[in-house]
Amino acid sequence: MREIRSTAKNLRALLAGAKFAIDYYQREYRWRTKQVAELIEDLVEKFRNDYQPDDPRSAVENYGHYFLGSIIISDRDGHKFIIDGQQRLTTLTLLLIYIYLQLEDDQQKTQLADLIFSVKFGRRSFNLNVDERAACMEALFTGNPFEETDQPESVVNILQRYRDVNELFPAELADSVLPYFADWLIENVHLVEITAYSDADAYTIF
């Protein structure tokens, strides 16, 4: 087995300017409403444990941290392929898109946008880089409708789970509280990125 690297990263460090590909046989996004609800409930509960209405935003730095487990990456000549963890990363991306569209602070929106996509030659490329999802993700990010008829299973599930995020995200975290939650989500929520440098090693870990 070759070198294996394990690094704890917050969402900002994990996703900022990153590009993750997903192998064809790993591409189905299968989470259902139950898993999305559990993720949102866990995140919101942990945030609520520390948030106080009179806190300045800078206080978020001292809020508790939350560990979301590990993801396994196969690094192929500098290109990252997700072996395990795409369900969580896809759902977190949907949550980031939802929060982005609700925020009013342009500076904070720009910060979140960097975790969702990058732009090259005027073309938006999402950080979870799967061709069949690109049009769907573009529609969600721009708030435009997208017809799910005859779409692949993952695309249909992404659209449905985004609707779940919209319905399940607590109303009390909207408006003035949302910037606090957004800061906490990207700075205080962590995953361990386990990187192998061969598919064989990555799947051995998996």
Backbone as CSV, one residue per row, in Angstrom:
resi,resn,N_x,N_y,N_z,CA_x,CA_y,CA_z,C_x,C_y,C_z
1,MET,0.850,-1.200,0.000,0.000,0.000,0.000,0.883,1.246,0.000
2,ARG,0.555,2.181,-0.853,1.320,3.421,-0.941,0.890,4.376,0.166
3,GLU,1.421,5.593,0.121,1.131,6.590,1.143,-0.366,6.896,1.219
4,ILE,-0.868,7.007,2.444,-2.243,7.422,2.699,-2.180,8.688,3.543
5,ARG,-2.903,9.701,3.148,-2.929,10.939,3.923,-4.317,11.155,4.513
6,SER,-4.323,11.607,5.751,-5.581,11.874,6.444,-5.516,13.274,7.026
7,THR,-6.446,14.147,6.603,-6.414,15.543,7.026,-7.805,15.998,7.428
8,ALA,-7.930,16.516,8.648,-9.202,17.093,9.086,-9.347,18.481,8.470
9,LYS,-10.482,18.717,7.843,-10.722,20.004,7.186,-12.131,20.491,7.498
10,ASN,-12.267,21.811,7.651,-13.620,22.349,7.698,-14.152,22.440,6.270
11,LEU,-15.436,22.754,6.150,-16.037,22.766,4.811,-15.356,23.767,3.897
12,ARG,-14.972,24.908,4.447,-14.308,25.912,3.618,-13.006,25.365,3.050
13,ALA,-12.187,24.760,3.904,-10.903,24.220,3.441,-11.096,23.050,2.489
14,LEU,-12.140,22.270,2.715,-12.376,21.096,1.878,-12.857,21.470,0.481
15,LEU,-13.737,22.481,0.396,-14.440,22.749,-0.859,-13.935,23.959,-1.632
16,ALA,-13.263,24.891,-0.973,-12.884,26.136,-1.647,-11.970,25.859,-2.834
17,GLY,-12.443,26.200,-4.012,-11.649,26.034,-5.217,-11.368,24.598,-5.595
18,ALA,-12.045,23.656,-4.932,-11.776,22.234,-5.174,-12.580,21.725,-6.363
19,LYS,-12.149,20.584,-6.865,-12.903,19.869,-7.896,-12.881,18.384,-7.545
20,PHE,-14.065,17.829,-7.371,-14.192,16.408,-7.068,-14.941,15.728,-8.201
21,ALA,-14.329,14.723,-8.773,-15.004,13.904,-9.779,-15.548,12.652,-9.097
22,ILE,-16.502,12.021,-9.754,-17.099,10.796,-9.226,-17.084,9.760,-10.338
23,ASP,-16.523,8.603,-10.050,-16.490,7.541,-11.055,-17.898,7.164,-11.493
24,TYR,-18.002,6.688,-12.723,-19.314,6.350,-13.286,-20.083,5.393,-12.386
25,TYR,-19.395,4.375,-11.876,-20.082,3.375,-11.058,-20.340,3.858,-9.632
26,GLN,-19.915,5.078,-9.292,-20.186,5.663,-7.981,-21.188,6.817,-8.070
27,ARG,-21.753,7.057,-9.253,-22.401,8.343,-9.478,-23.818,8.493,-8.932
28,GLU,-24.493,7.426,-8.601,-25.878,7.587,-8.182,-25.963,8.283,-6.826
29,TYR,-26.753,9.330,-6.789,-27.058,10.019,-5.534,-28.370,9.449,-5.029
30,ARG,-28.338,8.789,-3.873,-29.476,7.984,-3.443,-30.118,8.435,-2.132
31,TRP,-29.626,9.492,-1.545,-30.224,9.884,-0.267,-31.704,10.201,-0.435
32,ARG,-32.454,9.895,0.626,-33.883,10.167,0.669,-34.159,11.270,1.688
33,THR,-35.424,11.618,1.820,-35.813,12.690,2.735,-35.306,12.424,4.145
34,LYS,-35.376,11.181,4.589,-34.976,10.822,5.954,-33.536,11.224,6.239
35,GLN,-32.623,10.911,5.326,-31.213,11.231,5.552,-30.971,12.743,5.542
36,VAL,-31.654,13.452,4.645,-31.509,14.910,4.596,-32.037,15.533,5.880
37,ALA,-33.188,15.057,6.340,-33.776,15.573,7.576,-32.841,15.350,8.759
38,GLU,-32.246,14.165,8.832,-31.334,13.857,9.936,-30.107,14.761,9.907
39,LEU,-29.559,14.999,8.715,-28.386,15.864,8.602,-28.715,17.283,9.042
40,ILE,-29.819,17.830,8.544,-30.197,19.197,8.908,-30.479,19.295,10.400
41,GLU,-31.201,18.330,10.946,-31.512,18.343,12.377,-30.243,18.313,13.220
42,ASP,-29.294,17.468,12.844,-28.038,17.373,13.597,-27.262,18.686,13.547
43,LEU,-27.156,19.270,12.363,-26.429,20.532,12.217,-27.106,21.648,12.998
44,VAL,-28.402,21.760,12.849,-29.143,22.837,13.509,-29.072,22.693,15.026
45,GLU,-29.219,21.472,15.521,-29.154,21.250,16.972,-27.800,21.669,17.531
46,LYS,-26.725,21.282,16.838,-25.387,21.648,17.309,-25.199,23.159,17.282
47,PHE,-25.681,23.824,16.246,-25.574,25.284,16.160,-26.360,25.946,17.284
48,ARG,-27.563,25.488,17.523,-28.419,26.088,18.554,-27.822,25.957,19.951
49,ASN,-26.998,24.948,20.166,-26.384,24.769,21.483,-25.552,25.974,21.899
50,ASP,-25.046,26.723,20.928,-24.151,27.840,21.226,-24.719,29.209,20.872
51,TYR,-25.577,29.270,19.880,-26.029,30.578,19.396,-26.844,31.321,20.447
52,GLN,-26.519,32.593,20.620,-27.299,33.503,21.460,-27.666,34.726,20.626
53,PRO,-28.915,35.189,20.713,-29.372,36.287,19.843,-28.540,37.559,19.939
54,ASP,-27.900,37.791,21.091,-27.126,39.028,21.231,-25.648,38.844,20.885
55,ASP,-25.277,37.672,20.378,-23.886,37.438,19.992,-23.506,38.274,18.769
56,PRO,-22.278,38.823,18.749,-21.760,39.357,17.485,-21.376,38.186,16.580
57,ARG,-21.293,38.427,15.285,-20.941,37.320,14.387,-19.571,36.734,14.692
58,SER,-18.687,37.553,15.215,-17.348,37.061,15.536,-17.370,35.979,16.609
59,ALA,-18.453,35.916,17.387,-18.560,34.902,18.441,-18.650,33.494,17.867
60,VAL,-19.061,33.381,16.611,-19.215,32.063,15.988,-17.897,31.289,16.012
61,GLU,-16.793,32.006,15.977,-15.479,31.355,15.992,-15.313,30.454,17.211
62,ASN,-15.977,30.818,18.311,-15.842,30.066,19.557,-16.989,29.096,19.796
63,TYR,-17.892,28.973,18.834,-18.952,27.976,18.949,-18.345,26.573,18.820
64,GLY,-19.114,25.584,19.256,-18.645,24.212,19.186,-18.453,23.737,17.756
65,HIS,-17.591,22.758,17.609,-17.319,22.173,16.297,-18.125,20.889,16.134
66,TYR,-18.352,20.522,14.883,-19.148,19.325,14.600,-18.413,18.479,13.570
67,PHE,-18.278,17.193,13.872,-17.542,16.273,13.004,-18.526,15.441,12.191
68,LEU,-18.373,15.483,10.868,-19.299,14.804,9.959,-18.717,13.524,9.361
69,GLY,-17.699,12.975,9.997,-17.142,11.726,9.499,-16.040,11.947,8.481
70,SER,-15.758,10.923,7.722,-14.651,10.979,6.768,-15.145,10.778,5.340
71,ILE,-14.346,11.260,4.407,-14.552,10.959,2.996,-13.266,10.334,2.475
72,ILE,-13.397,9.471,1.500,-12.234,8.785,0.932,-12.046,9.249,-0.506
73,ILE,-10.837,9.694,-0.792,-10.500,10.260,-2.096,-9.392,9.437,-2.746
74,SER,-9.530,9.185,-4.025,-8.434,8.624,-4.815,-7.835,9.750,-5.648
75,ASP,-6.577,10.040,-5.407,-5.884,11.109,-6.133,-5.193,10.509,-7.352
76,ARG,-5.678,10.895,-8.526,-5.103,10.400,-9.777,-4.413,11.555,-10.496
77,ASP,-3.126,11.631,-10.296,-2.335,12.698,-10.931,-2.906,14.077,-10.633
78,GLY,-3.275,14.293,-9.378,-3.772,15.596,-8.962,-5.259,15.793,-9.127
79,HIS,-5.956,14.832,-9.708,-7.411,14.904,-9.861,-8.064,14.052,-8.778
80,LYS,-9.010,14.652,-8.054,-9.630,13.975,-6.918,-10.909,13.256,-7.338
81,PHE,-10.965,11.971,-7.047,-12.161,11.167,-7.299,-12.716,10.688,-5.960
82,ILE,-14.011,10.918,-5.744,-14.638,10.508,-4.488,-14.933,9.014,-4.530
83,ILE,-14.391,8.298,-3.563,-14.668,6.871,-3.422,-15.789,6.658,-2.408
84,ASP,-15.763,7.424,-1.323,-16.819,7.351,-0.312,-17.061,8.744,0.246
85,GLY,-18.320,9.136,0.319,-18.665,10.436,0.886,-19.471,11.325,-0.029
86,GLN,-19.761,10.872,-1.254,-20.456,11.769,-2.186,-21.877,12.082,-1.738
87,GLN,-22.525,11.176,-0.983,-23.886,11.456,-0.528,-23.892,12.687,0.383
88,ARG,-22.953,12.715,1.329,-22.856,13.864,2.237,-22.415,15.123,1.507
89,LEU,-21.406,15.002,0.648,-20.915,16.194,-0.046,-21.963,16.770,-0.985
90,THR,-22.713,15.910,-1.655,-23.779,16.401,-2.532,-24.844,17.114,-1.719
91,THR,-25.243,16.526,-0.599,-26.280,17.132,0.231,-25.796,18.439,0.845
92,LEU,-24.556,18.478,1.290,-24.002,19.725,1.821,-23.950,20.803,0.750
93,THR,-23.655,20.419,-0.479,-23.662,21.387,-1.578,-25.064,21.935,-1.809
94,LEU,-26.066,21.086,-1.739,-27.450,21.554,-1.872,-27.796,22.526,-0.751
95,LEU,-27.348,22.225,0.460,-27.597,23.127,1.586,-26.885,24.457,1.381
96,LEU,-25.659,24.419,0.883,-24.926,25.658,0.612,-25.622,26.495,-0.453
97,ILE,-26.136,25.846,-1.491,-26.872,26.581,-2.529,-28.110,27.242,-1.931
98,TYR,-28.842,26.498,-1.125,-30.041,27.053,-0.488,-29.686,28.280,0.355
99,ILE,-28.653,28.160,1.187,-28.256,29.280,2.043,-27.785,30.455,1.196
100,TYR,-27.004,30.166,0.169,-26.524,31.224,-0.734,-27.686,32.052,-1.271
101,LEU,-28.735,31.397,-1.696,-29.867,32.107,-2.294,-30.657,32.908,-1.268
102,GLN,-30.537,32.563,0.013,-31.272,33.289,1.051,-30.487,34.461,1.624
103,LEU,-29.176,34.419,1.520,-28.346,35.461,2.114,-28.480,36.781,1.366
104,GLU,-28.288,37.877,2.096,-28.328,39.211,1.493,-26.950,39.861,1.438
105,ASP,-26.029,39.420,2.277,-24.688,39.990,2.341,-23.872,39.499,1.144
106,ASP,-23.542,40.408,0.231,-22.824,40.017,-0.985,-21.458,39.407,-0.688
107,GLN,-20.781,39.911,0.329,-19.465,39.374,0.665,-19.576,37.925,1.129
108,GLN,-20.574,37.646,1.947,-20.752,36.274,2.419,-21.233,35.363,1.291
109,LYS,-22.059,35.892,0.401,-22.502,35.105,-0.755,-21.305,34.708,-1.624
110,THR,-20.386,35.638,-1.817,-19.191,35.344,-2.605,-18.368,34.244,-1.949
111,GLN,-18.273,34.293,-0.628,-17.528,33.272,0.102,-18.155,31.895,-0.081
112,LEU,-19.475,31.827,-0.013,-20.155,30.547,-0.198,-20.066,30.077,-1.642
113,ALA,-20.152,31.010,-2.578,-20.113,30.637,-3.994,-18.832,29.884,-4.330
114,ASP,-17.727,30.259,-3.688,-16.451,29.603,-3.963,-16.438,28.150,-3.507
115,LEU,-17.360,27.804,-2.615,-17.460,26.422,-2.145,-18.384,25.593,-3.025
116,ILE,-19.087,26.261,-3.922,-20.082,25.599,-4.766,-19.580,25.425,-6.194
117,PHE,-18.895,26.425,-6.726,-18.450,26.373,-8.120,-17.222,27.243,-8.317
118,SER,-16.594,27.095,-9.460,-15.553,28.010,-9.908,-15.908,28.454,-11.321
119,VAL,-15.281,29.526,-11.777,-15.554,30.052,-13.117,-14.260,30.084,-13.910
120,LYS,-14.301,29.532,-15.107,-13.148,29.554,-16.003,-13.638,29.871,-17.404
121,PHE,-13.034,30.881,-18.021,-13.439,31.332,-19.352,-14.935,31.647,-19.389
122,GLY,-15.413,32.239,-18.299,-16.810,32.660,-18.244,-17.807,31.544,-18.039
123,ARG,-17.324,30.341,-17.800,-18.214,29.183,-17.652,-18.156,28.667,-16.219
124,ARG,-19.346,28.476,-15.640,-19.425,27.973,-14.283,-19.214,26.460,-14.262
125,SER,-18.369,26.008,-13.341,-18.089,24.580,-13.185,-18.246,24.236,-11.710
126,PHE,-19.157,23.332,-11.410,-19.448,23.032,-10.012,-18.351,22.173,-9.402
127,ASN,-18.142,22.366,-8.102,-17.029,21.707,-7.431,-17.222,20.204,-7.321
128,LEU,-18.479,19.750,-7.297,-18.765,18.336,-7.497,-19.017,18.176,-8.984
129,ASN,-18.019,17.703,-9.675,-17.957,17.829,-11.127,-18.476,16.566,-11.818
130,VAL,-19.794,16.528,-12.046,-20.428,15.397,-12.728,-21.239,15.962,-13.893
131,ASP,-20.875,15.603,-15.103,-21.472,16.215,-16.291,-22.993,16.115,-16.314
132,GLU,-23.535,14.952,-15.958,-24.981,14.769,-16.079,-25.764,15.626,-15.078
133,ARG,-25.086,16.140,-14.072,-25.755,16.967,-13.068,-25.616,18.457,-13.335
134,ALA,-24.761,18.842,-14.270,-24.388,20.250,-14.421,-25.591,21.150,-14.677
135,ALA,-26.468,20.770,-15.592,-27.622,21.618,-15.924,-28.575,21.731,-14.745
136,CYS,-28.767,20.637,-14.046,-29.625,20.628,-12.863,-29.065,21.547,-11.780
137,MET,-27.777,21.434,-11.493,-27.152,22.270,-10.467,-27.177,23.738,-10.862
138,GLU,-26.985,24.009,-12.141,-27.062,25.388,-12.627,-28.450,25.961,-12.397
139,ALA,-29.477,25.173,-12.668,-30.850,25.632,-12.460,-31.116,25.909,-10.988
140,LEU,-30.659,25.030,-10.113,-30.858,25.247,-8.681,-30.130,26.504,-8.224
141,PHE,-28.892,26.669,-8.675,-28.099,27.807,-8.222,-28.683,29.131,-8.697
142,THR,-29.245,29.144,-9.878,-29.815,30.379,-10.423,-31.292,30.544,-10.079
143,GLY,-31.863,29.547,-9.386,-33.265,29.642,-8.993,-34.239,29.440,-10.128
144,ASN,-33.803,28.763,-11.180,-34.663,28.534,-12.340,-35.294,27.145,-12.287
145,PRO,-36.458,26.973,-12.897,-37.096,25.648,-12.921,-36.294,24.677,-13.776
146,PHE,-36.448,23.404,-13.471,-35.752,22.360,-14.229,-36.685,21.171,-14.357
147,GLU,-36.910,20.726,-15.568,-37.831,19.617,-15.820,-37.131,18.295,-15.514
148,GLU,-37.693,17.525,-14.576,-37.037,16.288,-14.171,-37.480,15.064,-14.964
149,THR,-38.457,15.233,-15.847,-38.901,14.109,-16.669,-37.750,13.577,-17.521
150,ASP,-37.600,12.255,-17.536,-36.574,11.559,-18.331,-35.146,11.851,-17.883
151,GLN,-34.983,12.397,-16.692,-33.644,12.653,-16.177,-33.114,11.417,-15.438
152,PRO,-31.786,11.276,-15.321,-31.207,10.155,-14.573,-31.649,10.171,-13.111
153,GLU,-31.549,9.020,-12.481,-31.992,8.883,-11.092,-31.342,9.912,-10.173
154,SER,-30.040,10.125,-10.316,-29.348,11.061,-9.437,-29.880,12.476,-9.584
155,VAL,-30.168,12.890,-10.805,-30.679,14.238,-11.046,-32.054,14.405,-10.414
156,VAL,-32.916,13.419,-10.588,-34.248,13.470,-9.971,-34.118,13.546,-8.454
157,ASN,-33.234,12.734,-7.888,-33.043,12.751,-6.439,-32.489,14.083,-5.957
158,ILE,-31.567,14.662,-6.703,-31.017,15.965,-6.327,-32.118,17.017,-6.289
159,LEU,-32.960,17.043,-7.293,-34.061,18.007,-7.319,-35.009,17.789,-6.150
160,GLN,-35.326,16.539,-5.866,-36.235,16.237,-4.764,-35.612,16.562,-3.411
161,ARG,-34.339,16.267,-3.250,-33.687,16.540,-1.965,-33.485,18.038,-1.769
162,TYR,-33.318,18.785,-2.851,-33.244,20.240,-2.692,-34.584,20.784,-2.209
163,ARG,-35.661,20.230,-2.718,-36.979,20.630,-2.207,-37.100,20.283,-0.724
164,ASP,-36.528,19.152,-0.342,-36.525,18.793,1.081,-35.772,19.831,1.908
165,VAL,-34.600,20.237,1.438,-33.827,21.258,2.154,-34.667,22.514,2.325
166,ASN,-35.328,22.927,1.270,-36.164,24.126,1.298,-37.284,24.001,2.329
167,GLU,-37.862,22.817,2.430,-38.978,22.603,3.350,-38.519,22.355,4.787
168,LEU,-37.366,21.730,4.961,-36.927,21.302,6.284,-36.071,22.330,7.013
169,PHE,-35.480,23.268,6.290,-34.605,24.230,6.959,-35.448,25.117,7.872
170,PRO,-35.081,25.240,9.145,-35.935,25.936,10.117,-36.116,27.419,9.804
171,ALA,-37.347,27.866,9.885,-37.648,29.270,9.604,-36.949,30.200,10.588
172,GLU,-36.736,29.728,11.824,-36.124,30.602,12.833,-34.648,30.876,12.567
173,LEU,-34.049,30.138,11.626,-32.662,30.414,11.262,-32.562,31.329,10.048
174,ALA,-33.676,31.817,9.584,-33.675,32.722,8.429,-33.324,34.141,8.878
175,ASP,-33.242,35.020,7.908,-33.035,36.449,8.148,-31.747,36.714,8.927
176,SER,-31.849,37.341,10.106,-30.653,37.815,10.810,-29.791,36.690,11.367
177,VAL,-30.362,35.507,11.582,-29.595,34.393,12.152,-28.815,33.643,11.068
178,LEU,-29.279,33.702,9.834,-28.683,32.890,8.775,-27.194,33.159,8.563
179,PRO,-26.731,34.420,8.595,-25.285,34.640,8.429,-24.453,33.931,9.500
180,TYR,-24.977,33.846,10.714,-24.281,33.138,11.791,-24.192,31.645,11.466
181,PHE,-25.324,31.085,11.057,-25.334,29.659,10.741,-24.414,29.360,9.563
182,ALA,-24.430,30.228,8.558,-23.565,30.025,7.390,-22.094,30.045,7.790
183,ASP,-21.714,31.010,8.631,-20.331,31.059,9.119,-19.976,29.786,9.876
184,TRP,-20.879,29.375,10.764,-20.617,28.172,11.568,-20.490,26.940,10.676
185,LEU,-21.357,26.823,9.688,-21.358,25.655,8.813,-20.035,25.503,8.076
186,ILE,-19.514,26.570,7.534,-18.311,26.441,6.707,-17.018,26.474,7.521
187,GLU,-17.081,27.041,8.736,-15.857,27.147,9.535,-15.762,26.087,10.633
188,ASN,-16.893,25.641,11.183,-16.870,24.787,12.372,-17.336,23.361,12.119
189,VAL,-17.787,23.072,10.912,-18.167,21.705,10.561,-16.996,21.073,9.811
190,HIS,-16.566,19.909,10.292,-15.344,19.283,9.791,-15.602,17.878,9.253
191,LEU,-14.804,17.521,8.275,-14.707,16.139,7.809,-13.227,15.782,7.732
192,VAL,-12.941,14.497,7.790,-11.573,14.033,7.565,-11.472,13.569,6.119
193,GLU,-10.577,14.191,5.376,-10.325,13.799,3.988,-9.192,12.772,3.978
194,ILE,-9.533,11.536,3.641,-8.544,10.461,3.545,-8.190,10.301,2.075
195,THR,-6.934,10.529,1.749,-6.497,10.510,0.353,-5.547,9.351,0.107
196,ALA,-5.912,8.517,-0.850,-5.035,7.439,-1.313,-4.563,7.792,-2.719
197,TYR,-3.449,7.219,-3.112,-2.861,7.568,-4.404,-2.942,6.420,-5.404
198,SER,-3.854,5.497,-5.121,-4.222,4.472,-6.093,-5.642,4.038,-5.778
199,ASP,-6.394,3.649,-6.802,-7.762,3.183,-6.579,-7.784,1.954,-5.677
200,ALA,-6.815,1.069,-5.856,-6.781,-0.156,-5.057,-6.679,0.172,-3.572
201,ASP,-5.807,1.119,-3.232,-5.667,1.507,-1.831,-6.933,2.186,-1.324
202,ALA,-7.517,3.048,-2.151,-8.731,3.756,-1.739,-9.864,2.779,-1.447
203,TYR,-10.029,1.789,-2.301,-11.111,0.820,-2.093,-10.798,-0.148,-0.959
204,THR,-9.520,-0.360,-0.661,-9.157,-1.163,0.506,-9.610,-0.462,1.784
205,ILE,-9.413,0.855,1.846,-9.862,1.637,2.998,-11.381,1.617,3.083
206,PHE,-12.018,1.779,1.923,-13.482,1.828,1.858,-14.081,0.509,2.330
